[in-house]
Amino acid sequence: MTNLNYLGSAKIAIIVSYYREKLMQNVKAIYQRDLRAMRSSPFVIITFLALCILPSLYTLINVRAIWNPYDTSEIKNIPVAVVNRDKGATLAGKKLNVGQTVVNTLKNDHQLNWKFASAKTAATKLRSGQYYAEIVIPKNFSKSLSSIAGSHAHKAKLVYRANSRDSPMGGKITETAAKTLVNQVQTNFLETVNTTIFSKLNLLGDKAQSQKAEILELKDWIITLSNSMDLATGALSEINQTSTNMAAILTGLKPVMTASQNVDVLQTTNTETISSLHSVQKTINKAFTSLNTNLTSANSSASRLNNTLKQLNSEVGSSSRSTVNTTLNRAISQVDLLKGQVTPLQSFLKSVNSQSKLQGLTGLYNTLGNAVTLLNSVKTQLKSLKSTLSTTGKLTSSDISSTLTSTQQITSNLNSALSQYNTSVKGHLNSISSNLISAVTKSQTILSELQQAKGINQDYLDNAIKGNKLIASSTADLDTKLTSYQDDIKTIANQLKLTNDSDIVSIITVLQNNPKTMGNTLVSLFNVKDESIYKVSSFGSAFLPTYLTLSIWVGCTMLVMVLHTTIPRENRRFRNMTVHEEYFGKMLTFGTISLIQTTIIIFSAVLLLHVQVESLFIMLLFGFLTSILFTTIVFTLASTFGNLGKAGVIFLVALQLAGSGALYPIQLNPLFYRVVYRFFPFAYSVGGFREAVGGPNMETVFTDAFALLLMIIVTLLLGYFLKARLQRFTRRILSDFSKTGLGQ
């Protein structure tokens, strides 16, 4: 039994091998016969050359025709009528005719073939198709625009009419041009309004450009003030606190001077003087403690200034001029703040040291004096940097290095001052009042010296106390006023940040008017930067995938229209061949010609049109896959269903072109197409070619290629199993149809 099974299996294998070998031989015979027939005569050769070349013309002609339809050089000959009926208006005592300004601008504009005509002529030629569109500037155009200066502002209107019947694409092009015209009108009117009304408040419009630097500096200062508002109010609070403390300190010293004044160094005892000094001892010690607090605060301000200079150093190579200028202004403000903190401390130490003559106080006084000198130097350097930025538009790290070194030295000096206070001065200051008491009881000479100095120190203390009280009062008032204006300053600063430094008119508008109203009415608050992930250089290159796919399908259709899908069975060699042998043999011939067509289509587009191709390999890969698939589909339909199949080929190309996303996004199509487009070969063929043109996403490349391979296999299997089964049915339908005399 086992031997019988083995013999049966071997017999089956031999039979399968025999039929497979016979199939291959017969397929090869059909293919070789067709190749010989192609070379049988010159006319046949010419015919086959034409079949190979003609499909490429479909791509060449159509892609070139739509290469860049929106470019000025392409659409400048499209006639568009402009009818100006504007009667003008008066704005701020000046005559204004925006319509005429627009006409004058368009005469120098060659975006379209502008035709300036009367209303009657324009309407007549628009209806007859001589003009593609008409733009009418109404009588009240200038009046409506100028209404913004009044209490009843309203928008002006331009009338746009298009003849979409004669050229739908022409209507879209002229519609785009009309929108561009509207933007030009808005820009021109904005300039007119600003130079006529708003610039009168501070600058005449014709001087705006000459004062550009001053305007930009004012803009930067307002933005800096807004950004530094919290810093400014904080600084005023610190100055107010420092001045109040200084007044208290000097007030505490005043009884000491009064006590020395009341001492009779020659005859009177020192009892009352000593008692008076004891009464202010606590006040003096409290004042000396405040000195430590103020030194610590100044040290923190110096660190902030140093950090600001480091930030400025990092911005010079990467940030805009406006950002660098803002940081410079903040640094100057911090220098002024720090100087305001250090100078009163220096004055206080001078007053105290004039009495005690302590070496530690002298050293601390000199350290603070060096810091003030450096602060003055840094402020001068920062102003010089601002001047350089205004002139050259940029700074370098070498420009800032000297200033950065100075600020680091200031921080070092104030750190040293705080250290000197804690190690050398603090103990002496705490014992000054005790030393003064001891001096009264032990030495009349010291009291005499105090008596001699009383006039000078009394006047000095009175003036210093009044000055510090005045500073405290003024800073408190200024802090209150700044806080009340803080919201308005920030609103103006935010509007100024949206303006471009080159648009002086818009900056003046913001500075001199209500920014919100003017911005919403006349100015676009932002620009759109166009960026493309897969940039395609031209409209024609973007449409190349669609026309490549169509050309390959058209090539396959031409083949089934011109060539036979059957073998010449009258020839004895082919008489007994099976349907399957005929199917694969003839398909091999059609596929070879289609591959030649596809190669010519691709290389003619690349070499003659110079289309953008990011990957020629991927383009050829999808070209060959598409060619094989389309040959399989078209040949199977034509060979199985005859002329009915050829009609189906035409139907399929129309169905796929509309519903595969080849022309428009699939989301714009009806629901039916959005569901079934995944089964259309066009979708994956066009998708693959797009990857080759714009730049490949390999995941999409593999997906589309796999889909095409799968469709090739499915189509071959369907053709293999259905052709033999449907052949009788198809022949009967075609025979009956032919007998009617209406078809072949």
C-alpha positions, 0 to 999 in steps of 0.5 A, a space after each residue: 500500500 505504501 508503495 502504491 501511494 508513493 507511485 501515485 504521488 510521483 505520477 502526480 508530480 511528473 504530470 504537474 511538472 510536464 504541464 508546467 513546463 508545457 505552459 512555460 514553453 507555450 507562453 514563451 512561444 507566444 511572446 517570441 512570436 509577438 516580438 518577431 511580429 513587431 519587427 516584421 516591417 518598418 510600418 509596424 516598427 513605427 506603429 509600436 514606437 508611436 505606442 511607446 512614445 504617445 503616452 508620455 506626451 500626455 504627461 509632458 503637455 498637461 504638466 507643462 500647461 499647469 507648470 505654475 499657473 499662479 505665477 505673475 509671468 503666467 497670469 499677467 495676460 489675464 484681463 481684469 477690468 477696474 472701474 473707479 467711481 470714487 468721488 473722494 473725501 476730506 480727511 483732517 482738512 485734506 482731500 483724499 481719493 483712495 480710488 485714484 491712488 489705487 488706480 495709480 498703483 495698479 498702473 505700475 502693477 503687472 500682476 494681471 492685465 489691468 484694464 481701466 474702463 468705464 462701468 458700461 464698457 467693463 460690464 459689456 466685456 465681462 459678459 462677453 468673456 473679454 474680461 475675466 473679472 471686474 473690480 468696482 471702486 464705489 463712489 463712497 469708497 474714500 468717504 467710508 474709509 475716512 469715517 474711521 476719524 469720526 464717531 460712526 466708523 464703518 467699513 468700505 466695500 470693493 465690488 468684485 464680479 467674475 465670469 466663472 462660466 468661461 474659465 473657472 480657474 481664471 475666476 479663482 486666479 482673479 479672486 486671489 488678485 482681488 484679495 491682494 488688491 484689498 490688502 494694498 488698499 488697506 496698506 495705502 490708506 493706513 499710510 495716508 491716515 497716519 501721515 495726515 492726522 496721527 503724525 500731527 500730534 508729534 511728528 510730521 509724516 514727511 519727517 518720520 523717516 528722518 527721525 526713525 532712530 528717535 522713534 525706534 528708541 522711544 518704542 524700545 524705552 516704552 517696551 523696556 519700561 513695561 518689562 521693568 515696571 516691577 523692577 522700577 516700583 521695587 526700586 522706588 520702594 527700596 529707595 524710599 525705605 533707605 531714605 527713611 532709614 537715613 533720616 532716622 539715623 541722622 535724626 538719632 545723631 542730632 541729639 549728640 550734636 545738641 549735647 555737645 553744643 550744650 556742654 560748657 567745656 570750661 566751667 559746667 559739669 558733664 552730667 547733663 551731657 552724659 545723660 543726654 547721650 545715654 538717651 540716644 544710645 539705643 537710637 544710634 545702635 539701631 541706625 548702625 544696624 540699618 547700615 548692615 541691612 542696606 549694604 546687604 540690599 546693595 549687594 543683592 542689586 549688584 548681583 542682579 546687575 551682573 546677571 543682566 550683563 551676562 544675559 546681554 552677552 548671551 543675546 548679542 549673537 542670537 537675539 533681535 536688535 529690539 531684545 538687546 536694546 531692551 536688556 541694555 535699558 534694563 541694565 542702565 535702570 539697575 545701575 541707577 538703582 544701585 547708585 541710589 542705594 550706595 550713595 546715601 550709605 557713603 554719605 552716612 559713613 562720611 558723617 560718622 567718620 568725621 567724628 570718630 576718625 576710624 580706620 575701618 570706616 575710612 576703608 569702608 567709605 573708600 570701597 563704596 566710593 570705588 563702587 560709585 566710580 565704577 557705576 558711573 563708568 558702567 553707565 557711560 559704557 552702556 550708553 555707548 553700547 546703545 549708540 553702537 547698537 543704534 548705528 550698526 544694528 548689532 553688538 559683539 561679545 568683545 563690545 560688552 567684555 569691558 562692561 561685564 568686567 566692571 560689573 563683576 568688579 562692582 559685585 566684588 567691591 560690595 562683597 568686600 564692603 559687606 565683609 569689611 563691615 562685619 569684620 572691621 566696622 561693626 564692632 566700632 560702630 556699636 561702641 561709638 555712643 559709649 566712646 562719646 560718653 566716655 569722651 565727655 567724662 575723660 576729656 574736655 579737649 574732645 568736647 571742645 573739638 565737638 563744640 568747634 565742629 557743632 556749627 558745621 555738623 548741625 547744618 549738615 545734619 539738618 540738610 541731610 535729614 530734610 533731603 532724605 525726607 524729601 527723597 522718601 516722600 517723592 519716591 512714595 508719590 512716584 511709586 503711586 503714580 507709576 502703579 496707576 499708569 502700569 496697565 496703560 503702559 503695558 497695553 501700549 508696550 504690547 501693541 508696540 511689540 507687534 509692530 515691525 521696526 521698518 513700519 514707522 507709520 504703524 509705530 506712530 499710530 500706536 504711540 499717538 492713538 488707541 492701539 486696539 481700535 486702530 489695530 483691529 480696523 486697519 492693521 493686520 496684527 501678524 504675518 504668516 510664515 509659509 513652511 512646507 514639510 515636503 517642499 515642491 518647487 512648482 505646481 506642475 511638479 506637484 501634479 506630476 504624480 497624477 499625470 504619471 499615473 494617468 499616462 501609464 493607464 492611458 498607455 495600457 488602454 491604447 495597447 488593448 485598443 490597437 493590439 489583439 488580446 488573442 493569439 492567431 489560432 489559425 496558425 497550427 502552432 497555436 491552435 491547441 494552446 489553452 486559454 491560460 497559456 494564451 492569457 499569460 503569453 499575451 499579457 507578457 507582450 502587453 506588459 513589456 510594451 507598458 514597461 517601455 512606455 513607463 520608462 519613457 514617460 518618467 525619463 521624458 518628464 525628468 529630462 525635458 520638463 526638469 520636474 522635481 524628483 527627490 528619489 528617482 529610484 522610488 519613482 522608477 520602482 512605483 512606475 514599474 509596479 504601476 505598469 505591471 498592475 495596470 497591464 494586469 487589470 486592463 488586459 484582463 478586462 479586455 481579454 475576458 470581456 472584449 469590447 465591454 471590458 474596454 468600456 470598463 477600462 474607461 469607466 475605471 479611469 474616470 472613477 479612480 480619478 475622481 475618487 482616489 485623491 489624485 486631484 483633490 483631498 479625499 475628504 472633499 469627496 462624497 462619502 462613497 468615495 471616502 470609503 472605497 478609495 482604499 481599493 483604487 490602484 490610483 490612490 497607491 500609485 499617485 501616493 508612491 509617485 508623490 513620495 518620489 517627488 516631494 521626499 519619501 516617508 519610508 513608512 508610506 513608501 512600503 505601505 503603497 508598494 505592498 498595496 500595489 504588489 497585493 493588487 497585482 497578485 489578486 488581479 492575476 489570480 482573478 484573471 486566471 480563474 475567471 477567464 476560462 469560466 467566463 469565456 463562453 458567456 462573454 462570447 455569446 454576449 458579444 456574438 448577440 450584440 454583433 448580430 444586431 449590427 450595432 456593435 462588434 
